[in-house]
């Protein structure tokens, strides 16, 4: 059994191992994924978090037949049988669930941190490294931002 890079272009330490994904990431990202999954947010299920003296990794669900939307410009985002407005609505719905939990989903207001499964027609949020508890003001501001028609960015703000 070998670890195979899931996407060599992304530069991310994410590997496919049989039917799971192994991601080298901070432990807090695994806990956040588990927290969100258990509360009904569409995210890959976290099966385990492994920590040793050299690194941390998360073992999680592989989303079958998934399209990583990171490298697709918003205007060119075309998935056969799926309207762009439906993808935006799915992303808005999942972000709203996160906000309702009091979590500020930093870096999720763009398609780059989501996957779309052609198999089940669901959009999944991924990459929770910047998620954190938000103040009421921050959560309201993010809520206002995603209510606009142009809330999706193709690249994250720094």
N, C-alpha and C positions, 0 to 999 in steps of 0.2 A: 504494500500500500504506500502510495506517495502523495505528497502535497502538490497539487497543481495550481499555479496562479490562476485566479478566477478572471482577472483582467490585467494583463501586463501593462497596459497603457495608463491605468489609473495611478500607478505608483503606490497603491494601497497594499497593505500586508493582509490580503484576503485570499484564502486558498480553498479549493474544493477538495474534499476528502470523502470519496464514495458518495453518500447521499446527504452529507452535511457540509456546512461551510465553517471554516476555522479562520477567525480574524484575530490578528495580534493587535490588541487595543487595551486601553486602560480598563481596569476592573469596573469602574463606575459606569462605563458604557454598557457593560453586560447587565448590571443591576437595573439601569434605566430601561433597557430593552425588556427585561423580565417584568418590571413594574408596569410598563405600558401594555404589554401583551396580556397580562392578567386582568387588565382593566378594559379590554375590548378595543384597544387601538390596533390598527392593522400594521403589524410589524412582524418580522420573522421571529419565531419562537426561540428563546434561548434555552439550550439544553444543559449547558455546563459552563463554568468559568474555571479556568486552570491557571494557577499562579505558581511560579517557581522563582528562584533568586535572579533569573535573567530576564524573564518576560511574563506578560499576562496574555491570555488568549480566551476568546469566547467561541464556544461551539454552538452553532445555531442552525436553524432550519434553512435548507436550500429552497428557494422559491423556484418551482419548476417552470420552465419555459418563460423565464423572466427577461424583460427588456430593461437594461439600465438606461435611464433617460438622461444621464449626465451629459452626454456629448451631442445631444440633439437641440438645436436652436428652437425656441418656442414657435416661431413661424413655420418651421419645417417639421414639427412634431406630428408625424402622421403614422398612425397604427391602423391597419386595415380593419374596418368595422367599428372603430372607436372615434367618436368626435372629440376634437381638442377640448371643447367646452365640458365634456364629461370627465376628462382627465383633470381639468382644473377643479371641477366640483368635487371629485374624489379626494384630491389633495387638500382642498379647503375643509372638507368634512373631517379628515384625519387630523389635521392641524387643530381644528376646533376641539376635538376630543382631548388632545394634549393640553390645550389651554384650560379647558374645564377642570383638569386635574391640578391646576395651579403650576404647571410646568411651562417654562418659556422655551419653545422649540427653536432655539437659535440655529440658523443655517438650514432650515427646512422649507423656507418659502421660495424654493426653486426646485425644478424637477431633478436636479443632480443628486439629491439625497432621497430618491424614491425609485422603486422598481415597479414595473407593471407586468403582471402575470397574464400571458396570453391564454394559459390553461384555464384559469378561473375568473379572469376579468377583473381582478382586484389590484388596487394600487397599495404598495407597502412603503411605509417610511423606513429609512435606514440611516445609519451613521448618527448616533446620539451623543457623540463626544462633547458637544457644546450645549446640550440640554441642561437646564438648571431650574431651580425654583424661581419663580418670578414674583415681583411685587405686583400689587393690584394695578398700579399705573402702567408697568411694563406689559402686563397681560392685556389690559384694555387697549393700549397702543397697538399691540400686535393684532388684536382682534379687529381693530379699525383698518389696519393695513390689509388683512386678508379679505375684508369685505369689498375692496375695490376690484374693478375688472382687470386691472393691470398689476396685480400683486405678485405674479410669478416673474422671477428673474431667471435669466439663463446662466448667470454667473453670480457667485456669492459676493456680497459686499464685504470689504475688509474692515 
